[in-house]
Amino acid sequence: MTTRCCPSSTRPAPANVARGVLASLAVLLCACPASPTPEDFRFACSKDNPCVAGFECIDRVCVRSQKCVLDTDCDDYDPCSQDACGGGGKCTHSSVQDASPCGLEGGTCKSGNCTWPVQGAWPSFGRDPHGSRRSPHSGPKDGAKIAWKFEALKNAKITGGAVTGPEKLVIFAVDRYLRGLDTTKDASNPDTSGFVKWTYDATRAIKGTPAIDRGKVYFGSEDGTVHAVSEKDGMKLWTKALGGSIASSPVVDLKEGNIYVAAADGTIYNIPADGGDYSVNKASTKPFLGCPALNLFGKSAALLIGGTDATFYALQQAAEAWSYTTGDEIHGCPAVGSDGTIYVGSTDSFLYALKADGKLRWRLQFDDWLEAAPAIAEDGTIYVGCDAKSQALTAITPNGDVKWKFETQQASFSSPLIGGDGLVYFAATEGVYCLNPDGTKRWSLPVEGGLESSPTLDDTGTLYVGTLTGSLLAISE
């Protein structure tokens, strides 16, 4: 038998080689290649020279075993999947019944996906705590028009998204103002019709998307203050002056109602719903620009956040559970799939798929940096907004393969959303697009003034998106 160079722990070496001194000598005596090919991971085997555990001998070569022994060998980490080891050592997977409990904090299975009840049609940037940006409601299907245009503040950029809660108001930020719109009123005469139900002045710029929970609206401002106002009338409930500037969107713990806020001083704040004493985690020495998300699919909840120090953090009970280093800064928000896989983009041009324990599952390179948060469909497809060079929305399988790309005229810095029927909506600088799940265009709508904010969807099927000239648009069929 030929002894090969550079054995490693990931190689299916024969047992008597992997456990013997020949493996150590091989490392010392051979010039090891920097990037081994698949052939480097093959070892000869025989009846007298078996493979190590986890591999089997096929045609005298050790290959990774595909056979299971126990049901636990088949665990695909999906809380809504029934996993079993069947006859012949083959794994089988089937969806559990709808309404079966899953994950943490009141999650239930629906159509094979673990879902959580949220407050209203679109109460936060990612809609749910894990940032799927997936709605049960359907948006415009066969063409679209601008139903109304509200000039909130002339020549002011709207970069955050709108939210809608149980009060059925559309709430969004423009410059230093948070506004609540009653869309049942006359939008053509907003000053007298009651269309503008309330306005709250934060005194400093609001850059992120607010979050709604149990009648309260939470958001941060540029001076490092977190605000809580009434969803119904916009009255101030409490404020907290924290320190570092806040450019990101908060996420709410559905069970306790606590608010997690990331600040530009590298600190994560955990604030109770009543604005009382809060806890602090100084996770980084550099700013957080993207929003946090919660991974509720495992045995214990984890707060997820990416930083400008090129590090992605998972925090549990105010302490770091693990971290993963990327090639450059992280500006966007993460999204978590139903199997607990975490997806996040970086300015190093890669989209990363991380396991719940922080290990890399795969990464996919794009033509330029990624800032927008991904969206995750019910079937696990990941949609990533256009980067600056390729100017294309990309659909990716859960295994990291590109399904298709849809090219736009200009770049998009916003995140897509997925309707209840699987249609994909996103904004590029030149307008709003609607795509079928196979990547074909259903409709597009040109918009004047430019777009950077991420679209949102209410329970009437209306889309909302803000322009770079200070207007909020309602788009319907």
N, C-alpha and C positions, 0 to 999 in steps of 0.2 A: 504494500500500500504506500502511496506517495504522501509524505507529510507536508502539509501546506503551511505557508507563512501566516503570521498575523492572526491567530485565533482570537476571538472575542466572545463575550458572554452572550451576544445575540446570535451567534452562529450555531447551527445544528451539528456540532461536531460529534463524532462517535464517542461513546462514553469513555472508552479506555484512552482516548487521546485528550479529551477535554479535562479529564481528571488527573492526568499524568504529568510528568515533568517535561515531556516533549513539547507541550503547548508553551511552557515558559521559555524553553530553549529556542523555540521557533521565533519568538518575539525578539530575542537577543541577536539571533544569527541572520535574520532576513531583513531586507529593505521593504518596509510595508508601504503599499500604495495609500495615498491620501483619501481616495474615494473608491472603495471596493465596488466591483460590479456584482450582479446577481450570481455569477459563477463562483465568485470568491466565497459565497455562503453555502456551497455544496460540498458535502463530504461523503466519501465512499463508506458503505456499511455492508454488513453481512450478518449471518446467524451468530457468528462468534464475535462480531464487532458491532453491537447494537448502538442505536442512537440514544442521545440523552432524553430525559423526560420532556414530553411535549412535542416530540418528533417521531416519525415512523419511517421505516426503511421501504422505499418503493423503487424498484428497478436498481437496487444496490446504491441508492442515493438517499441521504437523510433529507426529508421534507417536513415542514410543519404539519402536525396532525390536524385533520379536520374533524376528527371523531370526538364526540362528547362521552362522558361517563356519568356525570351527575347533571341535574337540572341547572345547578349553579354555573356549570361550564357554558351554558347558553345565555347567560344574563346579558342582555343588550342595553341595560341601564335605562330602559324606557319604563316608567312607572305604570303605564297603561298597556303594557304588553305582558301576556302570559307566556313564559319561556319554559320549554321542556326538552329533555333529551329523549328522543324517540328511538325506534328500532334501527339497528345498524349504526348507532352512534351519531345520528343526525339530529341537529337542533330544529325545533319547530317554534314558531312565534305566532301568536294570535292576540287580537285585541280583547281586552276585558270589557265587561258590560258598561254601558254608559251610566254615569252617576256613581261609579265605584270611586272610593277615596284614593287620592294619589298625592305625592309630594307633601308639602307642609302648608300650614296656615289655611286649611279649608279647600284645598285643591280637589277637583273631581274630574273624572275621565269623560270626554265627549268626543265621539268619532275617532277614538284612538289617541287623542291628545289630552294632556293634563292641563286643565284650565282653572282660572280663579275668578270669582265674582268681583267686578270692579264697579266703582261709583259713577254711573252714567255711560254715555256712548263712547267718549274718548277723554278720560279724565287726566291723562298725563302724556308726556312725550312719547313713551313706548306703548301706550295704552294700558299695558299690564306691568306688574313689577319686574318681570324678566325681559321686557322690551321687545316683544315679538312684532309690534306694529301690525298686528292682525286683528281685524274687526269681524264680528258676526254679522254686521250689516252690509248690504250691497250698495255700491255707488252708481253713478251714471254709467249706463251700458252702451246705448246706441246713440253716440254723439253727446255733446255737452255745450252749454252756453253759460255766460256769466249772468246769474240770476240777479245779483246786485253787487254794487261796489261802494264800500264805505271808506271815505277819505278820513282816516283817523288822525293823521298829523302830516301835513304836506312836507314832502322831501325828507321824511324820516324813514330810516330803514326798518322794516319788520323782518327780523331774522329768526325769532322764536315761533313755535307753532301755536295754534289755537287749541283750546280744550273745551269740552262740553260735559256737564255733569247732570245730576238729577233735576236741577232747576231749569234745564233746557236752555240755559244761556250759553252763548258763544263768548268765551273769555280769552283775551289775548293781550300782549304787551306791545306798546309802541313807545320808544324812547323811555321816559320815566313814568309813563302812565299805564295802568292796567284798566282795561275797559270790559264791561259786561254788556252784551247786546241781546236784546229780546227780539229774536228773528221772526216772531209772529206779528210784529208791528211793521209799519211802513218804513222801509229803508230809504225811500226817495225823499223823505222829510224827517230825518233822524232827530232834529232838534226839538220838535214839538210832538212827534208821534209816540214817544216813549221807546223808540228803537234803541237808543243809548240808555240803558237802565241805570248804570252807575259808572263812575270813573274814580279811580284811586290814584293819588299822586304819591309815588315812592320817593320823590325828591332827587333820586339818582337813577341812572339808566338801568333798565331791566333787559337782560340779554337772553335769558333762557326761556323755556316753556314752563308755565305754572303747572301745579298739580292740585287736583281736587280730591278731597276725601271727607265724607260725613259733614257736608255743609260748609267746609272751610277750603279756602284757596291759599296755597303756599307758593312762595317764590322768593328768590334772592335778588338783591340789587348790587350795583357796582361798588357801593361803599361798604360792602361786607355785611349788610343787614338782611336778615330773614324776616319776611312779613307773613302774617296770617290775617286774611280778611274774610268776611262773610260772603259766601257764594251768592246769597239772595240779594243783598243790597250793597255790597262792597265796603261795609263799615270795618274799620280796623279792629281786630281782636287782640293782637299782640305783635310786638316786634322784638327781635334779638340782634344786637350789634355784636358780630362775631370777630371781625378782624379783616381777614383777607377778602379781596374782591370776589364776587360770585358771578360767574359767567355761565354756569351750567344749570341744568334743570333738576329739581329734587325728585326723589322717589319715596313712596310711602309704604311702610310696613302694614300690610292689610290686617294682620291680627291685632297688633297693639296700637296702630295708628301713628306710630312714630315717623318722623320725617328725617331722611338722610340727605345731607347737603354737602357737596364738595366745593372747597374754596381754593382761591388762587395761591394761598400760602401753603398748599400741600396737606391741608387738614380735612378730615371727614368729621362732620358734626351729626350727632344723633339727638334729635330734639323731640320731646314728648308733644302730643297734640295740644296740650294746654299751655305750651310755651314755658314750662317749668325748667328745672335743672336739667342740663344736657351733658352728654359725655363727648369726649374729644379723642380722636385718634390722629396723631401727627404722623401720617403714613409716608409722606415724601417731603423733600426739601424744595421741590419744584412745583409749579402750579398744576392744578387739575382744571382742565378746560371742558372735558366731556362729562356727561352725567353718569351716575351710578345705576346699577341694576341689581336685582336680587335673584340668586339661584335658589329656588324653593324645591328643586327636584330631588335633592339628596336627603340624607338622614338629618342634616342640620343646615339651617339657612346660612348663606354666605353673601356678603355685600361685595359687589364687583366694581372695579373702577380702574381706568387706565390713566397714566400720568405723562407729563412732558419730560419725565426722567427716563422715558423708554421702558417703563416697567408697568406690568399689569398686576393688580393686587386683588387678592381674595381675603376678606376680613370676616372673622367670626368672633362674636362677643367682644368687639372692640380691639381684637388682637389679630395680627397677620397670620392667616392660615397657610398661605403660600404666595409666591410671586413668580412672574415669568418675564424675562427680559426680551424685548423686541429690538429691532435694528435702529429704531428712531422713535420720535415722540408719538404719543397717542392723544389725539384730539377729540375723537368721537366717543359715542356711547356703545356699550356692548349689548348683545342680544343672546338669550339662552334658549337652546332647542329643548324639546320635550324629553330628550335622553340625557339632559344635563350638559351637553356640549356648548361651550361658550365661543361666540364669534365676535371678533373685534378687528378693526382695521388700524393701520399704522402709517405714519408718514414715510416709512421705509418702503412703501408700495405693496406690502403684503397684507392679505386677509388671513388671520390666524384662527384656527379651530383648536381650542384647548379642552382637554378632558376636565371633569369636575375636580380632579386632584391637581390640576395645573400642568399636567404633561401635554406636550404637543401632539395633537392628533394629525393635523396636516396644516400646510400653509400654501397659499396661492398668490402668485405675483401678478400685479397689474402694471400699467404703464407709468403710473404716477402715484403720488401719495393718496391715501384714503382717509377722509375725514368724517364722512357721513356714516350713521349707524346702519347696519343691515336690518332687513326684515325677514321673518321666517314664516313660510306657508305651512298649512296643515300637513302636507306630505313631506315636510322637512327641507324643501327647496329654500335656499338662501338667496335673497335679492340684494345686490349691492349697487348703490347709486354711482352715477358717472364720475370717473376721475377726470382730472383736468386735460389729459392728453388724448386718451382714447375716446372720451365723450360717449360712453355707452353704459346702459344699464345691463348688468350681468346676472344671469341666473346660474346657480351652482348647486350641484347635488350634495347631499350630506357627506359623501365620500370625498368631496373636493374637486370633482370634475366639472368643467364648464358645460352647461346645457346649451346656452345660447347667449348672444349679445345683441342688444338693440341700440343702434347709434342715433345720437341726437345732434342738433346743430351746434350747440354750445355745452359747456360743462354744467354739471349739477353739483351743488354743495349741500343738498338736502337729502333726506332719507325717504325711501319708498314706503307705501302702505299697501296692505292686501285686504281686499273686500271679502265678504262672506261667501261670494261665489267664485273666489280665486282670482279675480281680476286684479291687476297690479297698477297702482297709480303712483306717479312721481312727477316732480317738477324739475325741469332744466331751466337754465337762465331765460330761454325764449318762450317757455310756456309749460302747460300741463299735458301729460300723456296718460293714456290708458292702454294697457297691453293685455292680451290673452295669456294664459299660463304657458303657452307654447312659444311666446315671444313675438307673435304677430301683433301689429298695431290695430287697436279697436277704434281709437279716435285720438286726436290731438287738438289742443286749444291754444292759439297764440295769445300771449299776455304782454301788454305794454308795461314798461317800467322795470322789468327784470325780477327774477325770483331767486331767493336763497332759503326761504323758510320751508319746512317740511309740511306737506298737506295733512289734514285730518278729516275725519268722516263722522257725521252724526247719524242718529237713528232714522232720519228721514231720507237718507241717501244723498245728502248734500256734502260736497267737499268744500273745505276752507283753506285758503292759502294767502299769505301776506306778501306784498310787493316791496321792492327796494325804494319806492317813492311814497310809502306811508299809507297804502290802502289795503284793506282786507277784502278779498273776493269770495263770494259764494258761487259755487259752480254746481249746476244741476242739469238734468237731462232736458 
